[in-house]
Amino acid sequence: MHEQSYTIRRISELMPTVRVYFNDESAEVRSLLYDSRKLSDTQHGVFFALEGRRDGHQYVKEAYAGGVRNFVVAEGKTETTWFPGANFIVVGDTLEALQVLAMHHRNQFAYPVIGITGSNGKTIVKEWLAQLLAPEYRIARSPKSYNSQIGVALSLWQLDNTCDLAIIEAGISQQGEMEVLHRMIQPDIAVLTNIGPAHDDGFASAKDKISEKLRLFNGAKQAVYSPDHIAGIPVPSTGRHMTWGAGDALLHVMGHDVLAGRKCCIRARYEGQLVQITIPFIDAAARENAVCCWATMLAMGYDSAVIAERMVSLQPVEMRLEMKKGINNCTVIDDSYSNDLSSLHIALDFLQQQQQHASRTLVLSDIPGASGHEEEVYSAVAKLLAHNKITRLITIGPGLMRQSPRFDFVRHEAFADTASFLASLADLRFQDETILLKGARKYAFERISQVLTAKLHDTVLETNLNAVEHNLNQYRALLPKHVKLMAMVKAFSYGSGSYEVASLLQFNKVDYLAVAYVDEGVELRKSGITLPIMVMSPTTASFDALLAHGLEPEIYSFGVLDDFIRVLAGKQLVDYPIHIKVDTGMHRLGFSVSDIEQLISRLQETGEVKVQSVFSHLAAAGDATHDAFTARQLAAFELFAGKLVDALRYPFIRHIANTAGIQRWPQAHLDMVRLGIGLYGVHNEGHKALVLQQASTLKTTITQIREVPAGESVGYNRSGMLTKDSTIATVNIGYADGYDRRFGNGVGSMMVKGKTVPTVGDICMDMTMLDVSGVDAREGDEVIVFGDVDRLAKTIGTIPYELLTGISQRVKRVYYYG
């Protein structure tokens, strides 16, 4: 987000425009908008109706209702006369138009641009370079991992006159994509991090992938890469080549030594001299990323002594935006890994998605690099906060204290430093609010996060909301456009947490949610979820609460139907939506197929209810050996639903496909499908066509480590007899947390420092013992209990559902975007 602006007329002149419809051709444009769910600065925004997995033209009406009056649309896709007072630029391709505008904007600035590509490490190298170069440069950089065809354009749009260096990521997944990114970025310095297996499916061969990535280097004045990664393919840069790596390279890496305090010394030869750096990391990926940064700084002319001095102070890059349960019924959103205008914009977008509290508080530190440009930077901050309707602002740092008058539109409390804030914590009275933490590293916002986060169990279940969103879109891509999607959030969203996942699903515009019991739906309503919610197991005693919160019951028997009609009649309610469950072979709940005539008669004689949907459940949709049975279920259901719609003479939704059915039975998609455990990255056995991402990871910590000699036993009943001298770690998880006792005595295993270690002895109620012999483990270290829940379930002969839903509520849930 920048202060340089364009008129809508000027924007139309900069892109391949077919025609324009202007109400006000002098309208000022500062912001690029492409998602109707993330609208800010609508007065000065232009909405690009991008055509991809979703067609942005379907959301022009929504963006217009949100206050947008400037639009870029494709020819023949939007009736402009429906939107009085709006400006329309009509183009052939809206994505191309966005990219052309970004390219023009990049060309307005003469300062150097570093372009970074590679299979892995792009974001780490970008963030580390920003740390390393900060003393000399005011840096604009891609926010988080904005490196796609859209993300690069948005990243370049933030360039302005307050900066004198830009660092932009370029990510590709298939042939032909880099040419467009290169035209936009036009890097002065091109950097290749590495080449790995990521996105192999998009290329005919590894050489094709390397060649495509190297297109970024065309015309670059400096090329930074490792010959070890390019398979002998020529790098298309006529400028200076700065090479690095263990082979023949200008920066020839000779080896490394692990030092005390988990530091690593990397030794190399450069220009005939022995040189070295020390970094505060010991893993191989960090070493490679650090050497890439080292070579880039050498290419930029930095002295080896300066580089070494700065490398030792590198900070870890925490790219995750975490959401945690806070004190006093607050929700804490922790996004304090960096603080600049672009990342603040993204964090505020996420804050706007949260509806669980009416009050939204931002705790914000001074923005690094604002010195000398405070008027411009904090004016932009003030506008950003006003557009996002922050209800409370707490600032930390002298710069923001000096700029206090800019924030007179919001309740504002200013502190000179973090210590002053913490000393005043009791007086700030945080209660029932969503708190966004956005602070630069020097302000140590981790101390603020610690005091504002509710103190719960050391064991945590982390849910990657990006992965859930990715998995949702994978299944959506299988559905015709007219098919609706119901997401199952019953059983605490398969252990992952109801509200947080439901909020994400609501933001992504699923059509329905389903819960098991009324109280689950009531909690979602109290947390701001407005989507239609079907309750699968309502009871007569819960009908009052169901009606009070606008929930919709599954009706599976005449007894439940009659009870519900009686309650509705007593409240004089009519046409209340219900969902008819029919048993086609699962034999769990539902009307029998033979009940159809009696059901028709009962529904025709009452005005209290109206059928919203009719559905059934496939018993074995994921198992090919039962396909004939599944086909019979589907035929029985369609016959039942057909008779019902003929009799009722009004349409309703038909749905029978569960997660497995979505994938294997496209003929069962009908009007709506129900997506459950697939949201969390769990496949049906034998069906791996979808590229799903693991969404949940259960983690704990080591409480104590001890050396135990051979012949001794570990745990209850002395079942863990040691045959050799062993190092035993006790970790903070047991069967009361949901870690099944069947994992004891070596059946289960966990990950410590990247190594798999077995359990020892019986699983205790609150603790488990691990054999960490040969692992450099320490008390307090993180332990991965499970990530691959499929594999873990198989070891004890169960299914992933049981493991996920069995995780105790005392286990803290942490949600993050990363």
KEVEX-93349 format. One record per residue (C-alpha): y, z negated, x. Coordinates in steps of 0.1 Angstrom, whole numbers. Layout:
<r <Y,Z,X>>,
...
END
This chain:
<r <0,0,0>>,
<r <33,11,15>>,
<r <70,13,7>>,
<r <72,50,14>>,
<r <71,68,-20>>,
<r <70,103,-34>>,
<r <81,117,-66>>,
<r <55,131,-89>>,
<r <72,165,-85>>,
<r <68,163,-47>>,
<r <31,153,-50>>,
<r <25,183,-71>>,
<r <40,205,-43>>,
<r <17,190,-17>>,
<r <-16,198,-34>>,
<r <-33,229,-47>>,
<r <-18,227,-82>>,
<r <-27,250,-111>>,
<r <1,238,-134>>,
<r <21,208,-143>>,
<r <33,190,-174>>,
<r <62,167,-165>>,
<r <80,142,-188>>,
<r <99,128,-158>>,
<r <95,148,-126>>,
<r <114,122,-106>>,
<r <89,94,-114>>,
<r <83,74,-82>>,
<r <47,72,-69>>,
<r <36,46,-44>>,
<r <0,38,-54>>,
<r <-32,59,-57>>,
<r <-54,49,-86>>,
<r <-89,62,-94>>,
<r <-106,34,-112>>,
<r <-94,25,-147>>,
<r <-109,-10,-142>>,
<r <-86,-16,-111>>,
<r <-51,-8,-122>>,
<r <-22,-22,-103>>,
<r <14,-11,-99>>,
<r <8,12,-129>>,
<r <46,20,-131>>,
<r <44,36,-96>>,
<r <7,47,-96>>,
<r <-9,81,-100>>,
<r <-44,82,-115>>,
<r <-68,108,-100>>,
<r <-95,116,-126>>,
<r <-123,120,-100>>,
<r <-156,137,-110>>,
<r <-187,121,-96>>,
<r <-214,99,-109>>,
<r <-189,92,-136>>,
<r <-163,116,-148>>,
<r <-129,100,-144>>,
<r <-115,122,-172>>,
<r <-133,100,-197>>,
<r <-111,71,-185>>,
<r <-77,88,-187>>,
<r <-71,72,-221>>,
<r <-80,38,-207>>,
<r <-57,42,-178>>,
<r <-29,54,-201>>,
<r <-34,23,-223>>,
<r <-31,2,-191>>,
<r <4,16,-184>>,
<r <-3,46,-161>>,
<r <20,76,-167>>,
<r <11,99,-138>>,
<r <-22,117,-137>>,
<r <-40,143,-116>>,
<r <-67,160,-137>>,
<r <-89,190,-134>>,
<r <-84,223,-153>>,
<r <-97,222,-189>>,
<r <-108,185,-188>>,
<r <-79,167,-206>>,
<r <-58,174,-236>>,
<r <-24,164,-221>>,
<r <-6,164,-255>>,
<r <-25,133,-265>>,
<r <-5,112,-240>>,
<r <32,113,-248>>,
<r <56,104,-220>>,
<r <30,111,-192>>,
<r <32,134,-163>>,
<r <1,156,-156>>,
<r <-7,176,-125>>,
<r <-36,200,-132>>,
<r <-57,211,-102>>,
<r <-90,228,-96>>,
<r <-107,198,-79>>,
<r <-92,163,-82>>,
<r <-111,150,-51>>,
<r <-98,178,-30>>,
<r <-63,172,-43>>,
<r <-65,135,-33>>,
<r <-77,145,2>>,
<r <-50,170,7>>,
<r <-24,145,-3>>,
<r <-39,119,21>>,
<r <-38,146,49>>,
<r <-2,153,43>>,
<r <6,116,43>>,
<r <-12,111,76>>,
<r <9,139,91>>,
<r <41,120,84>>,
<r <34,96,113>>,
<r <33,105,150>>,
<r <16,73,162>>,
<r <-20,75,175>>,
<r <-49,74,152>>,
<r <-84,62,163>>,
<r <-112,77,143>>,
<r <-146,59,144>>,
<r <-179,73,132>>,
<r <-216,64,139>>,
<r <-246,52,120>>,
<r <-239,15,125>>,
<r <-212,-7,139>>,
<r <-182,13,126>>,
<r <-166,-17,108>>,
<r <-174,-42,136>>,
<r <-159,-19,163>>,
<r <-128,-12,141>>,
<r <-122,-49,135>>,
<r <-128,-59,171>>,
<r <-105,-32,183>>,
<r <-79,-45,159>>,
<r <-83,-80,175>>,
<r <-82,-66,210>>,
<r <-52,-43,206>>,
<r <-31,-66,184>>,
<r <-9,-79,212>>,
<r <5,-44,218>>,
<r <2,-27,184>>,
<r <10,-32,147>>,
<r <-22,-17,133>>,
<r <-31,-1,100>>,
<r <-68,1,95>>,
<r <-95,10,69>>,
<r <-99,-20,46>>,
<r <-134,-34,48>>,
<r <-158,-3,49>>,
<r <-136,23,32>>,
<r <-151,52,51>>,
<r <-162,77,24>>,
<r <-147,109,11>>,
<r <-125,87,-12>>,
<r <-123,57,10>>,
<r <-108,76,40>>,
<r <-81,90,17>>,
<r <-72,56,4>>,
<r <-72,42,40>>,
<r <-48,68,52>>,
<r <-24,63,22>>,
<r <-16,28,36>>,
<r <0,42,68>>,
<r <37,35,70>>,
<r <66,30,94>>,
<r <58,-7,99>>,
<r <27,3,120>>,
<r <23,21,153>>,
<r <-14,26,155>>,
<r <-41,34,129>>,
<r <-79,28,131>>,
<r <-98,47,105>>,
<r <-136,47,98>>,
<r <-154,79,89>>,
<r <-188,76,72>>,
<r <-210,105,62>>,
<r <-244,108,44>>,
<r <-250,145,43>>,
<r <-243,178,59>>,
<r <-208,192,55>>,
<r <-189,160,48>>,
<r <-173,154,82>>,
<r <-152,185,81>>,
<r <-131,171,53>>,
<r <-128,137,68>>,
<r <-117,152,101>>,
<r <-90,173,85>>,
<r <-76,141,69>>,
<r <-79,118,99>>,
<r <-71,142,128>>,
<r <-79,115,153>>,
<r <-61,113,187>>,
<r <-90,91,199>>,
<r <-125,98,184>>,
<r <-152,71,189>>,
<r <-189,73,183>>,
<r <-206,39,179>>,
<r <-243,49,179>>,
<r <-269,70,161>>,
<r <-296,53,141>>,
<r <-318,61,111>>,
<r <-291,54,84>>,
<r <-288,84,61>>,
<r <-315,104,77>>,
<r <-325,118,43>>,
<r <-292,137,41>>,
<r <-300,159,72>>,
<r <-327,183,82>>,
<r <-330,167,116>>,
<r <-315,140,139>>,
<r <-297,167,158>>,
<r <-281,180,127>>,
<r <-269,145,119>>,
<r <-255,140,154>>,
<r <-237,174,153>>,
<r <-222,166,119>>,
<r <-208,133,132>>,
<r <-194,149,163>>,
<r <-172,172,142>>,
<r <-148,142,141>>,
<r <-142,149,178>>,
<r <-127,184,173>>,
<r <-92,184,189>>,
<r <-93,148,199>>,
<r <-73,139,230>>,
<r <-98,112,239>>,
<r <-136,111,232>>,
<r <-154,78,235>>,
<r <-192,79,232>>,
<r <-225,71,248>>,
<r <-245,101,261>>,
<r <-276,80,252>>,
<r <-268,87,215>>,
<r <-260,124,214>>,
<r <-293,140,225>>,
<r <-276,164,248>>,
<r <-254,179,221>>,
<r <-220,190,234>>,
<r <-191,169,222>>,
<r <-164,192,208>>,
<r <-134,177,224>>,
<r <-113,194,251>>,
<r <-96,161,259>>,
<r <-107,133,282>>,
<r <-143,121,277>>,
<r <-148,83,282>>,
<r <-186,78,283>>,
<r <-205,45,283>>,
<r <-241,34,283>>,
<r <-271,26,305>>,
<r <-276,62,316>>,
<r <-252,86,334>>,
<r <-218,74,321>>,
<r <-183,66,334>>,
<r <-188,30,322>>,
<r <-223,25,335>>,
<r <-239,-6,319>>,
<r <-262,-22,345>>,
<r <-274,-52,326>>,
<r <-265,-85,309>>,
<r <-271,-122,313>>,
<r <-272,-148,285>>,
<r <-250,-178,294>>,
<r <-247,-213,281>>,
<r <-229,-217,248>>,
<r <-245,-185,234>>,
<r <-223,-162,254>>,
<r <-233,-131,272>>,
<r <-221,-115,304>>,
<r <-223,-77,305>>,
<r <-222,-61,339>>,
<r <-212,-25,345>>,
<r <-198,-1,371>>,
<r <-166,18,365>>,
<r <-147,41,389>>,
<r <-168,28,418>>,
<r <-161,-9,410>>,
<r <-183,-36,396>>,
<r <-168,-49,364>>,
<r <-179,-73,338>>,
<r <-170,-89,305>>,
<r <-182,-120,287>>,
<r <-185,-120,249>>,
<r <-193,-149,226>>,
<r <-224,-132,212>>,
<r <-259,-126,225>>,
<r <-275,-101,201>>,
<r <-281,-65,211>>,
<r <-259,-50,184>>,
<r <-230,-71,195>>,
<r <-234,-61,231>>,
<r <-234,-24,222>>,
<r <-204,-28,199>>,
<r <-185,-47,226>>,
<r <-192,-20,252>>,
<r <-180,6,228>>,
<r <-147,-13,224>>,
<r <-146,-18,262>>,
<r <-148,19,268>>,
<r <-122,26,241>>,
<r <-97,2,258>>,
<r <-104,18,292>>,
<r <-97,52,276>>,
<r <-64,38,264>>,
<r <-54,27,299>>,
<r <-60,-10,297>>,
<r <-66,-29,329>>,
<r <-101,-43,334>>,
<r <-88,-78,339>>,
<r <-69,-77,305>>,
<r <-100,-64,288>>,
<r <-122,-92,302>>,
<r <-96,-118,292>>,
<r <-96,-107,256>>,
<r <-133,-99,252>>,
<r <-143,-136,257>>,
<r <-122,-145,227>>,
<r <-137,-120,202>>,
<r <-141,-134,168>>,
<r <-171,-127,145>>,
<r <-163,-103,118>>,
<r <-171,-117,84>>,
<r <-169,-88,60>>,
<r <-181,-106,30>>,
<r <-159,-116,1>>,
<r <-177,-147,-12>>,
<r <-175,-164,-45>>,
<r <-185,-201,-47>>,
<r <-184,-230,-71>>,
<r <-154,-251,-64>>,
<r <-143,-286,-70>>,
<r <-130,-297,-104>>,
<r <-146,-268,-122>>,
<r <-128,-242,-101>>,
<r <-142,-210,-87>>,
<r <-133,-202,-51>>,
<r <-131,-166,-38>>,
<r <-132,-168,0>>,
<r <-119,-136,16>>,
<r <-102,-150,47>>,
<r <-118,-129,74>>,
<r <-86,-109,77>>,
<r <-52,-107,60>>,
<r <-32,-75,56>>,
<r <-17,-56,27>>,
<r <-47,-33,21>>,
<r <-74,-61,22>>,
<r <-51,-83,0>>,
<r <-49,-54,-25>>,
<r <-88,-52,-26>>,
<r <-91,-90,-30>>,
<r <-66,-91,-58>>,
<r <-86,-63,-76>>,
<r <-117,-85,-74>>,
<r <-97,-115,-86>>,
<r <-86,-96,-117>>,
<r <-123,-90,-126>>,
<r <-129,-128,-130>>,
<r <-123,-140,-165>>,
<r <-139,-175,-163>>,
<r <-105,-192,-159>>,
<r <-71,-184,-174>>,
<r <-53,-196,-143>>,
<r <-54,-175,-111>>,
<r <-43,-191,-78>>,
<r <-37,-173,-45>>,
<r <-36,-193,-13>>,
<r <-21,-169,12>>,
<r <-12,-172,49>>,
<r <14,-153,69>>,
<r <4,-118,76>>,
<r <-2,-110,112>>,
<r <21,-83,126>>,
<r <48,-90,100>>,
<r <71,-103,126>>,
<r <101,-80,129>>,
<r <92,-64,96>>,
<r <92,-94,73>>,
<r <115,-79,47>>,
<r <94,-49,42>>,
<r <60,-66,44>>,
<r <67,-95,21>>,
<r <86,-74,-4>>,
<r <54,-54,-7>>,
<r <34,-86,-11>>,
<r <57,-98,-39>>,
<r <53,-66,-58>>,
<r <16,-67,-54>>,
<r <14,-103,-67>>,
<r <37,-95,-96>>,
<r <15,-65,-106>>,
<r <-16,-86,-105>>,
<r <-2,-114,-126>>,
<r <-9,-143,-102>>,
<r <-2,-176,-120>>,
<r <1,-198,-90>>,
<r <9,-190,-54>>,
<r <4,-213,-24>>,
<r <17,-200,9>>,
<r <10,-212,44>>,
<r <31,-202,74>>,
<r <67,-201,85>>,
<r <72,-164,76>>,
<r <63,-169,40>>,
<r <84,-201,39>>,
<r <114,-180,49>>,
<r <106,-155,22>>,
<r <102,-180,-6>>,
<r <130,-166,-27>>,
<r <110,-134,-32>>,
<r <83,-153,-51>>,
<r <105,-169,-77>>,
<r <86,-151,-105>>,
<r <56,-174,-100>>,
<r <48,-210,-95>>,
<r <51,-213,-57>>,
<r <43,-241,-33>>,
<r <50,-234,5>>,
<r <35,-251,35>>,
<r <44,-246,72>>,
<r <7,-248,83>>,
<r <-28,-255,72>>,
<r <-26,-292,82>>,
<r <3,-297,59>>,
<r <-16,-281,30>>,
<r <-47,-302,36>>,
<r <-25,-334,37>>,
<r <-11,-325,3>>,
<r <-44,-315,-13>>,
<r <-45,-344,-38>>,
<r <-10,-336,-51>>,
<r <-19,-299,-57>>,
<r <-43,-309,-85>>,
<r <-67,-279,-85>>,
<r <-85,-279,-119>>,
<r <-102,-251,-140>>,
<r <-87,-222,-120>>,
<r <-99,-193,-99>>,
<r <-87,-197,-63>>,
<r <-85,-167,-40>>,
<r <-82,-177,-3>>,
<r <-66,-150,19>>,
<r <-57,-162,54>>,
<r <-54,-149,89>>,
<r <-78,-164,115>>,
<r <-51,-185,132>>,
<r <-47,-205,100>>,
<r <-83,-216,100>>,
<r <-88,-211,63>>,
<r <-125,-222,67>>,
<r <-111,-257,66>>,
<r <-95,-250,32>>,
<r <-127,-234,19>>,
<r <-147,-264,29>>,
<r <-126,-289,10>>,
<r <-122,-267,-21>>,
<r <-159,-258,-24>>,
<r <-182,-281,-43>>,
<r <-205,-300,-20>>,
<r <-240,-291,-30>>,
<r <-274,-285,-15>>,
<r <-276,-270,20>>,
<r <-300,-244,7>>,
<r <-283,-214,-9>>,
<r <-293,-183,-28>>,
<r <-270,-155,-17>>,
<r <-265,-126,-40>>,
<r <-249,-94,-28>>,
<r <-229,-81,-57>>,
<r <-225,-47,-40>>,
<r <-263,-44,-39>>,
<r <-265,-53,-76>>,
<r <-239,-26,-84>>,
<r <-257,-1,-62>>,
<r <-290,-7,-79>>,
<r <-274,-4,-113>>,
<r <-260,30,-104>>,
<r <-294,41,-90>>,
<r <-309,35,-124>>,
<r <-279,49,-143>>,
<r <-283,81,-124>>,
<r <-317,86,-141>>,
<r <-302,84,-176>>,
<r <-287,112,-197>>,
<r <-250,105,-204>>,
<r <-256,96,-241>>,
<r <-282,68,-232>>,
<r <-268,33,-233>>,
<r <-278,5,-209>>,
<r <-287,-31,-218>>,
<r <-288,-54,-188>>,
<r <-311,-84,-189>>,
<r <-294,-116,-177>>,
<r <-319,-140,-192>>,
<r <-334,-168,-171>>,
<r <-301,-173,-151>>,
<r <-302,-136,-142>>,
<r <-336,-139,-127>>,
<r <-324,-169,-107>>,
<r <-293,-152,-94>>,
<r <-267,-168,-117>>,
<r <-257,-157,-152>>,
<r <-219,-155,-153>>,
<r <-213,-140,-119>>,
<r <-238,-112,-125>>,
<r <-227,-107,-161>>,
<r <-191,-104,-150>>,
<r <-201,-76,-125>>,
<r <-220,-58,-153>>,
<r <-191,-61,-177>>,
<r <-168,-47,-151>>,
<r <-192,-18,-146>>,
<r <-192,-11,-183>>,
<r <-228,-17,-193>>,
<r <-232,-15,-230>>,
<r <-252,-47,-238>>,
<r <-264,-79,-222>>,
<r <-295,-97,-232>>,
<r <-303,-134,-228>>,
<r <-333,-155,-238>>,
<r <-316,-184,-256>>,
<r <-284,-190,-275>>,
<r <-271,-215,-250>>,
<r <-272,-189,-223>>,
<r <-251,-166,-244>>,
<r <-227,-194,-253>>,
<r <-221,-201,-216>>,
<r <-213,-164,-210>>,
<r <-188,-164,-238>>,
<r <-171,-195,-225>>,
<r <-168,-178,-191>>,
<r <-150,-148,-206>>,
<r <-178,-123,-212>>,
<r <-169,-101,-241>>,
<r <-198,-76,-241>>,
<r <-222,-76,-270>>,
<r <-250,-100,-262>>,
<r <-285,-99,-278>>,
<r <-304,-132,-279>>,
<r <-341,-127,-276>>,
<r <-354,-161,-288>>,
<r <-330,-175,-314>>,
<r <-340,-206,-334>>,
<r <-328,-217,-368>>,
<r <-312,-247,-352>>,
<r <-291,-224,-330>>,
<r <-278,-200,-356>>,
<r <-245,-219,-361>>,
<r <-237,-217,-323>>,
<r <-249,-180,-323>>,
<r <-225,-171,-351>>,
<r <-196,-191,-336>>,
<r <-198,-172,-304>>,
<r <-204,-137,-318>>,
<r <-240,-134,-304>>,
<r <-266,-110,-320>>,
<r <-301,-123,-327>>,
<r <-334,-106,-321>>,
<r <-353,-108,-354>>,
<r <-391,-107,-349>>,
<r <-406,-122,-381>>,
<r <-399,-125,-418>>,
<r <-395,-162,-414>>,
<r <-367,-158,-388>>,
<r <-351,-130,-409>>,
<r <-351,-151,-441>>,
<r <-337,-182,-423>>,
<r <-309,-161,-407>>,
<r <-300,-144,-440>>,
<r <-298,-179,-457>>,
<r <-274,-191,-430>>,
<r <-252,-160,-433>>,
<r <-251,-163,-471>>,
<r <-240,-199,-468>>,
<r <-211,-187,-447>>,
<r <-204,-156,-469>>,
<r <-209,-132,-440>>,
<r <-221,-96,-445>>,
<r <-233,-68,-423>>,
<r <-240,-91,-393>>,
<r <-257,-71,-365>>,
<r <-293,-79,-358>>,
<r <-320,-64,-335>>,
<r <-354,-58,-350>>,
<r <-383,-64,-326>>,
<r <-415,-45,-334>>,
<r <-449,-52,-317>>,
<r <-464,-20,-306>>,
<r <-491,-35,-283>>,
<r <-476,-63,-262>>,
<r <-487,-88,-289>>,
<r <-462,-114,-280>>,
<r <-433,-113,-306>>,
<r <-423,-87,-332>>,
<r <-430,-73,-366>>,
<r <-463,-55,-369>>,
<r <-462,-17,-373>>,
<r <-479,-23,-407>>,
<r <-450,-45,-418>>,
<r <-426,-15,-421>>,
<r <-426,-12,-459>>,
<r <-421,-49,-465>>,
<r <-393,-50,-439>>,
<r <-376,-20,-455>>,
<r <-377,-36,-488>>,
<r <-363,-69,-475>>,
<r <-335,-52,-456>>,
<r <-325,-30,-486>>,
<r <-321,-59,-509>>,
<r <-297,-79,-486>>,
<r <-262,-72,-476>>,
<r <-260,-101,-451>>,
<r <-274,-82,-421>>,
<r <-272,-47,-406>>,
<r <-297,-34,-382>>,
<r <-279,-28,-348>>,
<r <-310,-18,-330>>,
<r <-348,-15,-332>>,
<r <-368,-21,-301>>,
<r <-402,-28,-286>>,
<r <-416,-38,-252>>,
<r <-438,-16,-231>>,
<r <-467,-37,-218>>,
<r <-477,-17,-187>>,
<r <-451,11,-181>>,
<r <-453,7,-144>>,
<r <-490,12,-141>>,
<r <-504,47,-142>>,
<r <-539,35,-152>>,
<r <-524,25,-186>>,
<r <-503,56,-193>>,
<r <-524,65,-223>>,
<r <-517,31,-238>>,
<r <-480,34,-230>>,
<r <-479,68,-248>>,
<r <-496,52,-279>>,
<r <-469,24,-278>>,
<r <-442,50,-277>>,
<r <-456,70,-305>>,
<r <-461,40,-327>>,
<r <-425,28,-320>>,
<r <-410,62,-329>>,
<r <-429,63,-361>>,
<r <-417,28,-371>>,
<r <-381,35,-361>>,
<r <-382,69,-379>>,
<r <-393,54,-412>>,
<r <-367,26,-409>>,
<r <-338,50,-403>>,
<r <-349,72,-432>>,
<r <-349,43,-455>>,
<r <-317,26,-444>>,
<r <-298,58,-442>>,
<r <-276,47,-413>>,
<r <-280,51,-376>>,
<r <-291,23,-352>>,
<r <-300,21,-315>>,
<r <-336,26,-305>>,
<r <-348,12,-272>>,
<r <-382,5,-256>>,
<r <-379,14,-219>>,
<r <-378,-15,-195>>,
<r <-371,-13,-157>>,
<r <-404,5,-151>>,
<r <-400,27,-181>>,
<r <-366,39,-170>>,
<r <-382,52,-138>>,
<r <-416,65,-151>>,
<r <-410,74,-187>>,
<r <-379,95,-192>>,
<r <-392,104,-227>>,
<r <-388,67,-235>>,
<r <-351,65,-227>>,
<r <-342,72,-264>>,
<r <-308,57,-273>>,
<r <-307,28,-248>>,
<r <-328,13,-220>>,
<r <-332,-23,-208>>,
<r <-327,-29,-171>>,
<r <-340,-62,-156>>,
<r <-354,-71,-123>>,
<r <-346,-36,-108>>,
<r <-310,-48,-107>>,
<r <-320,-71,-79>>,
<r <-337,-45,-58>>,
<r <-373,-52,-69>>,
<r <-393,-20,-74>>,
<r <-423,-14,-95>>,
<r <-454,-13,-74>>,
<r <-461,23,-62>>,
<r <-428,37,-73>>,
<r <-403,38,-45>>,
<r <-383,69,-53>>,
<r <-351,50,-60>>,
<r <-332,37,-30>>,
<r <-327,1,-41>>,
<r <-310,-26,-20>>,
<r <-321,-62,-17>>,
<r <-297,-83,-37>>,
<r <-308,-119,-31>>,
<r <-315,-139,0>>,
<r <-326,-175,0>>,
<r <-314,-194,30>>,
<r <-316,-230,43>>,
<r <-309,-248,76>>,
<r <-329,-267,102>>,
<r <-325,-305,98>>,
<r <-344,-316,128>>,
<r <-365,-302,157>>,
<r <-392,-322,176>>,
<r <-419,-315,201>>,
<r <-453,-324,188>>,
<r <-484,-325,211>>,
<r <-517,-308,203>>,
<r <-541,-329,183>>,
<r <-513,-344,161>>,
<r <-508,-335,125>>,
<r <-477,-325,105>>,
<r <-470,-334,69>>,
<r <-488,-350,40>>,
<r <-526,-353,40>>,
<r <-526,-344,77>>,
<r <-534,-308,67>>,
<r <-512,-294,94>>,
<r <-533,-301,125>>,
<r <-519,-287,157>>,
<r <-542,-270,182>>,
<r <-515,-267,208>>,
<r <-483,-283,219>>,
<r <-457,-271,193>>,
<r <-420,-272,185>>,
<r <-417,-282,149>>,
<r <-385,-276,128>>,
<r <-379,-294,95>>,
<r <-359,-273,71>>,
<r <-340,-283,39>>,
<r <-361,-267,12>>,
<r <-392,-279,-7>>,
<r <-410,-274,-40>>,
<r <-383,-291,-59>>,
<r <-360,-263,-48>>,
<r <-385,-237,-60>>,
<r <-404,-231,-27>>,
<r <-439,-229,-40>>,
<r <-465,-254,-25>>,
<r <-489,-225,-21>>,
<r <-467,-214,9>>,
<r <-479,-244,29>>,
<r <-502,-244,59>>,
<r <-492,-211,74>>,
<r <-495,-190,42>>,
<r <-458,-187,40>>,
<r <-433,-179,68>>,
<r <-395,-178,73>>,
<r <-371,-161,97>>,
<r <-354,-181,125>>,
<r <-332,-162,150>>,
<r <-348,-129,138>>,
<r <-383,-141,144>>,
<r <-410,-148,118>>,
<r <-423,-184,120>>,
<r <-451,-199,99>>,
<r <-451,-230,78>>,
<r <-470,-260,91>>,
<r <-487,-285,68>>,
<r <-481,-291,31>>,
<r <-448,-282,15>>,
<r <-429,-314,6>>,
<r <-407,-320,-24>>,
<r <-374,-315,-4>>,
<r <-385,-302,30>>,
<r <-408,-278,48>>,
<r <-420,-278,84>>,
<r <-420,-247,105>>,
<r <-436,-239,139>>,
<r <-407,-225,160>>,
<r <-425,-226,193>>,
<r <-410,-201,216>>,
<r <-379,-196,195>>,
<r <-344,-206,208>>,
<r <-338,-227,176>>,
<r <-314,-255,172>>,
<r <-307,-281,146>>,
<r <-282,-267,121>>,
<r <-294,-231,126>>,
<r <-297,-208,96>>,
<r <-332,-200,83>>,
<r <-340,-171,60>>,
<r <-366,-183,34>>,
<r <-370,-150,18>>,
<r <-353,-116,16>>,
<r <-382,-93,8>>,
<r <-393,-111,-23>>,
<r <-420,-85,-31>>,
<r <-438,-92,2>>,
<r <-435,-130,-3>>,
<r <-449,-129,-38>>,
<r <-480,-110,-27>>,
<r <-489,-137,-1>>,
<r <-495,-162,-29>>,
<r <-508,-138,-55>>,
<r <-478,-139,-79>>,
<r <-449,-116,-89>>,
<r <-413,-115,-78>>,
<r <-401,-127,-112>>,
<r <-418,-161,-107>>,
<r <-403,-167,-73>>,
<r <-367,-157,-84>>,
<r <-367,-176,-116>>,
<r <-383,-206,-100>>,
<r <-354,-213,-77>>,
<r <-340,-247,-87>>,
<r <-305,-251,-102>>,
<r <-297,-276,-74>>,
<r <-298,-247,-50>>,
<r <-262,-235,-45>>,
<r <-255,-199,-55>>,
<r <-231,-179,-34>>,
<r <-220,-144,-44>>,
<r <-204,-119,-21>>,
<r <-193,-84,-17>>,
<r <-204,-70,17>>,
END
